[in-house]
Amino acid sequence: MRLLITGPPGAGKGTQAEGIARRFDVPAISSGDLFRDNIKRRTPLGERIVEIIGRGDFVPDVITTSLIFQRISEADCWRGWLLDGYPRTLGQVEALDIVLDETKTSLDAVIALTADPEELVERMLLRAQEQGRPDDNAEAIRHRIEVYHAETADVIESYRGRGLLLEVDAIGTVGEVAERIVSALEALTAR
């Protein structure tokens, strides 16, 4: 299986990505984790990422794409993978398309977790309170959700147009959401 998972802040994307990866025995690959790993190991790319983030800028597509492609070319990805948080732009979608074409592989599905923004705000405020994160206030959370939707709208529409998009309600227990995802994937593969 070659899958993508996306969803707004608070939708449980990371938690669901781990479960899906275990179920299908493929690695879950998070662009954020790749950034943190390169920073921790002090690689040249990691040092560049620190510099970029330090200025308050977004990591450019070319760096993110480079890290993702390097990772999916590793042996444990030959049977498949789950990308978490990538692609986020149409440029990244195009780059991934080129790599898939060159490797004669294809994307099986894009899982888009959906939820009412106010339910996500409540969920994240509760998490912030439990974890003692005072910077997570309702206004900041709403802004992050709006940014997510603005950034990914074209990507979502691109995959919807290809018939690869599986929209899954992210409200419920971890198990309920996981079951919805598996049911959607099974329905897709049965077509």
N, C-alpha and C positions, 0 to 999 in steps of 0.2 A: 504494500500500500504506500502510495505517495500522497500525503495529505497536507493541507494547510489548515490552521485554526486561527480565527480572529474573533475579536469581541471587545466591547468597550471596557474601560476600567471597572473592576468590581464584578464582572460577569463570571469569574472563575476560570478563565482561559488557561492559566498555568496548571491549576489542579486537574482540569479535564484533559489537558495535553498529556500529563503524566499517565493518567489512567488509560487513555486511548493508545499511547505508545506501548504500555505494558500489554494491553489486550491483543494488539496486532504484532507484538514483538519487533518493533522498529524504534530507533532512537528518536526522542523528542529533542528538537533543536531550536533553542531560543536565541534570537539575535542578541538580546540583552545579556544572556549567559555567556555568549561568545565574546561580547565586549568586555565583561567582567573578568573572564578567564585570561584574555590577552593583556588586560591591565595588570592583573595579579602576577602574570609571568613576565611582565615588563618587556614584551615583544616590541619591535619597532611599530607595529600597528597599534598596540596597546598604548604606547607613549603618545602616538598621534591622536588617539581617541581621547586621552586625558586632556591634551592640549585643546582639542575642539570643544569638549564638554566644559572645560574650564572657562572658555569664552562665552559659554551659554548657547553655543550653536548646536544644531542637530548633526549627527554623524552623517556625512555624505553617502549617497546611494552607492558610489563606487567602493567605499570601504566596507559597508554592510554586505554588499553583494559579494565582494571578494571573500569575506569571512564565511558566508553561507556556502558558497561554491566549494571552497577549500574543505569545509566540513562534510558536505554531502558526497564528496569524492572519496571519503575514507571507507575502508572495507566494511564496517558495520552498517553502512547505508546502502549497500548494493541491493539488498532485498526491499528497501523502502525507507521512508522517513516521515516525520511529522514536523513541519515548520511552524513555529509559534512566533507570531509577530513579524513575519516576512512572507510576502512582499507587502509594503505599505504604500507604495506609489506605483503609478502606471509604468514608470521607468524600470522599477524592480520587477514588475510583472513581465515586461518585455525581455529583460535579462534572463529571468527564469525560463521563459519560453524558449529562448535560444539554447540554453544549456540542456533543457529537456529534449529539444529537437536534435542537438548534437549527440546526445547520449542515447538517442532512440528510446526514450522513456516518455511517460505521460503522467499527468496529474490525475489522480483518481477522484478527488473531491476537495471542496473548500467548505469547512465547517464554520458558519458564522453564528456565534452566540448572540442572541438578542434578548433585550429586557427593557422594561419601562425605565427610563432614566431616573425617575424619583425613587423607584425601588432600589436601584443601584446606589443612589446617594445614601439612602437609609442603611443599606448593607455596609457601605464603606465607612460611614460615620460610626457604626457599631464597632467595626474592626479597628478604626482609629482609636476609639475609646478603650477597647480591650488591650491594644498594643501601645497605648500612650503616645500617640502621634498627633500632637496639637496642630501641626501644619495641614492636616487633612480636615478642612472645614467644608461645609456644604457648598460654598461659592467656588472654592478651588476644585472640588470634585466635579461639580457641574461643568466647569470650564474644561477639565480634562476629557469629560465625556463628549462635549461639543467638538473639541479638537479631534478626537478619535473619529467621530462621524464625518467631519469635514475632510480629514486626511484620507479616509478609506472609502468614501462613497464611490469614487470612480473604479477602484479596485473591485469592490463588491459587485458593481454593475457589470464589469468586464467578465467576471466569473459567472454571474447570473446568465449573461448572454450566451455563454458557452455550455450552459446546462450543468455546471459543476457545483453550483452553490446549494448547500444544505443549511437552511436557517433553522436553528434550534433554540427553543425557549430556555433561557439560562436561570429562570427562577424556579427554585425547588431545592431539594437536598442534592448533595454531590451525586448520590446514587441515582436519583430520578433523572437528573440532567444527563448523566453518563448513559443511562438506558435509552433516552431519547436520541442521543448521538448514535449509538450502536444501531438502533432501529432505522434511523435515517440512512446510515451507511449500508445496512443490509438491503434496504429497499432500492438504493441506488445500484448496488452490484447485481441485484436480481433483474434489472431492466434489460 
